[in-house]
Amino acid sequence: MAEHGSLKLLGPIPHMPAGYAPITLASALGYAEEDGLDLQNVAAGSPNDAVAGVLAGTGDCTFVNTAFGFAVRDRGDPLKMFFSFARHANRSFAVPADSSIKSIADLRGATIGLHFPDLMYFAHAALVDEGVDPATDVEFVPLPGSPVDAEMMTDAVRGGGIHAIWQLDLNYGLFEAEDLPLRRLPSRTIDRLTPSACLYTTDSFAESRPGALAVLGRSVARATLFAQTNPEAAVRVLWKHVPEARPKAGEEERVLRRDVASLKSRLENQRIDNTADPRWGVITEDEIERWQEFMFSSGAIKSRRATSEYFRGDLIDQFNDFDHEAVVAEARAFRVD
């Protein structure tokens, strides 16, 4: 039996696409197993489903936007973040590069497509923060093909009925690969909120199995560094271990270009070299306080809490206890069979 037992990680998506390659690599490259953890990746379907699964005990951990931690805790459920998965803002409003829309304030009267519809309260909070009334100034509609069918999504936007998208960062790469580059609309607040996405578990799991959480965070850190060093190898490992992500015969070159672009757009927000504390998994009390103030002042949550209720930040040294240079060397030399 593995020293740290088994851990079921629920993915907030129907299957792991290229943008989530580091999660797949954490187990596929043997990192978790080397450290004594039997890591099982299970696609839960959506962020809401993944969070519900962790709270219900059908899974042990998940990885979703930081906003979930505040909204879920606000309703009284014991969800706690412990590892910052995306250091920089990975949610944004975006428009086609040639759009006349230049700011979030310009979205008044726009139809906004939803790429992952689970964070509506975060989208509303972002609009309110910029002086836009989400109930009367804009219309939200499902984005066909969301979250991973790039062709359907781009066709919907090219049709002209969708003027902007509330989206996850991996979408920038998907749209660019389909020759419809997107432009991010700057946000005075959410662009500065860090971290943007975290690994989560319940209060009870965090208390009873800190060793398993330390291994999970360290494995994800190693896998992210691998992917940053060799994105193409990361995509090919993903294809090998996730059948749903594999390209059809004759489409490998096109899908590889799309998936590498998608992965790179996500990895940019997972960089730690351009942060005040360049260590994997960092979450600070000041960051959580800024997040809470934004969520409270915009009406997304109804009460303030002690920051310690939202996160656990004492495992950082364990997340970073590995040979970084060895991972980089492994990634550079890696060949997929």
C-alpha positions in Angstrom: 0.0 0.0 0.0 1.2 3.5 -0.8 2.6 5.4 2.2 0.1 8.2 1.8 -2.7 6.0 0.6 -5.0 7.0 -2.3 -6.4 10.3 -3.2 -9.1 11.0 -5.8 -8.7 14.3 -7.6 -11.9 15.5 -9.3 -11.4 17.4 -12.5 -13.9 20.2 -13.1 -14.4 19.3 -16.7 -15.8 16.4 -18.9 -12.3 15.2 -19.7 -8.8 16.6 -19.2 -7.9 18.9 -22.1 -4.5 20.2 -22.9 -4.8 23.2 -20.6 -5.0 20.8 -17.7 -2.0 18.7 -18.7 -0.1 19.3 -15.5 -2.8 17.6 -13.5 -2.6 14.5 -15.8 1.2 14.5 -15.7 1.3 14.5 -11.9 0.3 10.9 -12.0 1.2 10.0 -15.6 4.9 10.8 -15.1 4.9 8.9 -11.8 5.5 11.9 -9.6 2.8 11.1 -7.1 3.6 7.4 -7.0 7.3 8.1 -6.3 6.2 10.0 -3.2 3.9 7.3 -2.0 0.6 8.5 -3.1 -1.9 6.6 -5.3 -3.3 9.6 -7.2 -6.5 9.0 -9.2 -7.7 11.6 -11.7 -11.5 11.5 -12.3 -13.4 13.9 -14.6 -16.4 15.2 -12.6 -18.0 17.2 -15.5 -18.0 20.8 -14.3 -16.5 23.0 -11.5 -19.8 22.9 -9.6 -19.9 19.1 -9.9 -16.3 18.8 -8.8 -16.9 21.0 -5.7 -20.1 19.1 -4.9 -18.3 15.8 -5.2 -15.5 16.9 -2.7 -18.1 18.1 -0.2 -20.1 14.9 -0.6 -17.0 12.7 -0.1 -17.1 11.1 -3.6 -13.7 12.8 -4.2 -11.0 14.1 -2.0 -9.7 17.2 -3.8 -10.4 19.4 -6.8 -9.0 22.5 -8.5 -11.2 25.4 -9.3 -11.2 29.2 -9.3 -10.4 31.0 -6.1 -13.8 32.6 -6.1 -15.4 29.3 -5.3 -13.7 29.2 -1.9 -15.4 32.3 -0.8 -18.9 31.6 -2.2 -18.9 28.0 -0.9 -17.7 29.0 2.6 -20.3 31.8 2.6 -23.1 29.3 2.3 -21.6 27.3 5.2 -19.7 24.5 3.5 -16.2 23.5 4.6 -14.2 23.9 1.4 -10.6 25.0 1.9 -7.8 25.9 -0.6 -4.2 24.7 0.1 -2.2 25.1 -3.2 -2.3 28.0 -5.7 -2.6 26.3 -9.0 -2.8 29.5 -11.2 -0.9 32.4 -9.7 -2.3 35.1 -12.1 -5.8 36.0 -13.2 -7.2 33.1 -15.4 -10.7 34.4 -15.7 -11.5 37.4 -17.9 -13.9 39.0 -20.4 -12.5 38.8 -23.9 -13.6 40.0 -27.4 -12.3 39.3 -30.9 -9.1 41.2 -31.5 -10.7 43.5 -34.0 -13.8 44.3 -31.9 -14.7 47.9 -31.2 -15.2 47.0 -27.5 -12.3 48.3 -25.6 -13.3 48.0 -21.9 -15.7 46.2 -19.6 -17.7 49.3 -19.4 -18.2 49.0 -23.2 -20.0 45.7 -22.7 -23.3 47.5 -22.0 -25.7 46.1 -24.6 -23.5 43.1 -25.4 -24.4 39.5 -25.6 -21.7 37.5 -23.6 -21.0 33.9 -24.3 -20.3 31.7 -21.3 -17.2 29.5 -21.4 -17.8 27.4 -18.2 -21.0 28.9 -16.8 -20.3 27.9 -13.2 -18.9 31.2 -12.0 -21.8 33.5 -12.8 -21.5 35.2 -9.4 -17.8 36.0 -10.2 -18.8 37.4 -13.6 -21.5 39.5 -12.0 -19.1 40.8 -9.4 -16.5 41.7 -12.1 -19.2 43.7 -14.0 -20.5 45.4 -10.9 -16.9 46.4 -10.0 -16.7 48.2 -13.3 -20.1 49.9 -13.0 -22.0 47.5 -15.3 -25.4 46.1 -14.1 -25.3 42.4 -15.0 -29.1 42.2 -14.7 -30.0 44.9 -17.2 -26.9 46.0 -19.2 -25.8 42.6 -20.7 -27.2 39.3 -21.7 -25.4 36.0 -21.0 -25.9 33.0 -23.3 -24.3 29.5 -23.4 -21.3 29.4 -25.7 -21.8 26.5 -28.1 -19.0 24.0 -27.8 -17.9 25.1 -24.4 -15.6 24.2 -22.8 -13.3 22.3 -25.2 -14.8 22.3 -28.8 -12.8 25.1 -30.3 -14.4 24.9 -33.8 -17.9 25.2 -32.4 -17.0 28.1 -30.1 -15.2 30.1 -32.8 -18.1 29.5 -35.3 -20.5 30.9 -32.7 -18.5 34.1 -32.2 -17.8 34.5 -36.0 -21.6 34.4 -36.5 -21.8 37.8 -34.8 -24.5 37.0 -32.2 -21.9 36.8 -29.4 -19.9 39.9 -28.8 -17.7 38.9 -25.9 -16.9 35.8 -23.8 -16.6 35.3 -20.0 -13.9 32.7 -20.2 -11.0 30.6 -18.8 -7.5 31.4 -20.0 -7.0 28.2 -22.0 -9.6 29.6 -24.4 -7.2 32.2 -25.7 -5.0 29.4 -27.1 -8.0 27.5 -28.6 -9.3 30.6 -30.4 -5.8 31.6 -31.6 -5.3 28.2 -33.1 -8.7 28.6 -35.0 -7.5 31.9 -36.4 -9.8 34.0 -34.3 -7.5 35.7 -31.8 -9.1 37.2 -28.7 -8.2 40.4 -26.8 -8.5 40.5 -23.0 -10.6 43.3 -21.6 -8.6 44.7 -18.6 -10.3 44.7 -15.2 -9.1 47.1 -12.5 -9.7 44.6 -9.7 -9.8 41.0 -10.9 -6.6 41.3 -12.9 -4.8 42.0 -9.6 -6.4 39.3 -7.5 -4.1 36.4 -6.7 -4.0 33.5 -6.7 -6.6 32.8 -9.5 -7.2 29.0 -9.1 -6.3 26.6 -6.3 -6.4 23.1 -5.2 -9.2 22.5 -2.6 -10.2 19.9 -0.1 -12.5 19.8 2.9 -11.6 21.0 6.4 -11.6 17.4 7.7 -9.4 16.0 4.9 -6.9 18.9 5.3 -6.7 18.2 9.1 -6.4 14.4 8.8 -4.2 13.9 5.7 -1.7 16.8 5.4 0.9 14.4 4.1 -1.2 13.4 1.1 -1.9 17.1 0.3 1.8 17.8 0.5 2.5 15.1 -2.1 -0.3 16.2 -4.3 0.9 19.8 -4.4 4.5 18.7 -4.9 3.5 16.4 -7.8 1.5 19.2 -9.5 4.4 21.6 -9.0 6.8 19.1 -10.7 4.3 18.4 -13.5 3.7 22.2 -14.1 7.5 22.8 -14.3 7.8 19.9 -16.8 5.0 21.3 -18.9 6.5 24.8 -18.9 9.8 23.3 -20.1 8.4 21.1 -22.8 4.8 21.9 -23.7 4.7 19.5 -26.7 5.8 16.5 -24.6 3.2 17.4 -22.0 0.5 17.4 -24.7 1.6 14.1 -26.1 1.7 12.5 -22.6 -1.8 13.8 -22.1 -3.0 12.2 -25.4 -1.4 8.9 -24.3 -3.3 8.9 -20.9 -6.6 10.6 -21.9 -8.3 8.8 -24.8 -10.9 11.6 -25.2 -8.1 14.1 -25.9 -6.4 12.2 -28.7 -6.7 13.6 -32.2 -8.5 11.7 -35.0 -6.4 10.1 -37.7 -5.0 12.8 -40.0 -5.6 15.6 -37.5 -2.5 15.3 -35.3 -0.6 18.3 -36.6 -3.7 20.6 -36.3 -4.7 19.3 -32.9 -1.1 19.5 -31.6 -0.9 23.1 -32.7 -4.2 23.9 -31.0 -3.4 22.0 -27.8 0.1 23.4 -27.4 -1.3 26.9 -27.9 -4.0 26.2 -25.3 -1.6 24.8 -22.8 0.8 27.8 -23.2 -1.9 30.3 -22.6 -2.7 28.5 -19.3 0.9 28.0 -18.3 1.5 31.7 -18.6 -0.8 32.3 -15.6 0.9 29.5 -13.7 4.3 31.2 -13.8 5.9 31.8 -10.4 9.1 33.5 -11.6 7.3 36.8 -11.9 5.8 36.8 -8.4 6.8 38.3 -5.1 7.3 34.9 -3.6 8.5 32.5 -6.4 7.6 29.3 -4.8 5.0 26.7 -5.9 1.6 26.7 -4.3 2.0 30.0 -2.3 -1.2 31.5 -0.8 -0.9 34.4 1.6 -3.2 36.0 4.2 -3.0 39.3 2.4 -4.1 37.7 -0.9 -7.1 36.1 0.8 -8.0 39.3 2.5 -8.0 41.2 -0.9 -10.2 38.5 -2.4 -12.6 38.5 0.4 -13.0 42.3 0.3 -13.7 42.1 -3.5 -16.3 39.4 -3.1 -17.9 41.2 -0.2 -18.0 44.7 -1.6 -19.4 43.4 -4.9 -22.2 41.5 -3.2 -20.9 38.0 -4.1 -20.7 37.0 -0.4 -22.8 38.2 2.5 -20.3 38.2 5.4 -16.6 38.4 6.2 -14.7 35.6 8.0 -11.3 35.0 9.4 -8.9 34.4 6.5 -7.8 31.1 8.1 -11.2 29.6 7.3 -10.5 29.9 3.6 -7.0 28.5 3.2 -4.2 26.4 4.6 -0.7 27.9 3.9 1.7 25.8 6.0 2.7 23.2 3.4 4.6 25.5 1.1 8.1 24.2 2.0 6.9 20.6 1.3 5.4 21.5 -2.1 8.8 22.9 -3.1 11.0 20.1 -1.7 12.2 18.6 -5.0 15.1 18.9 -7.4 13.9 21.6 -9.9 16.9 21.2 -12.2 16.3 17.5 -12.5 12.7 18.1 -13.6 13.8 20.6 -16.2 16.5 18.1 -17.5 13.9 15.3 -17.6 11.5 17.5 -19.6 14.1 18.6 -22.1 15.2 15.0 -22.8 11.7 13.5 -22.7 10.5 11.5 -25.7 6.9 10.0 -25.9 6.8 6.4 -27.2 
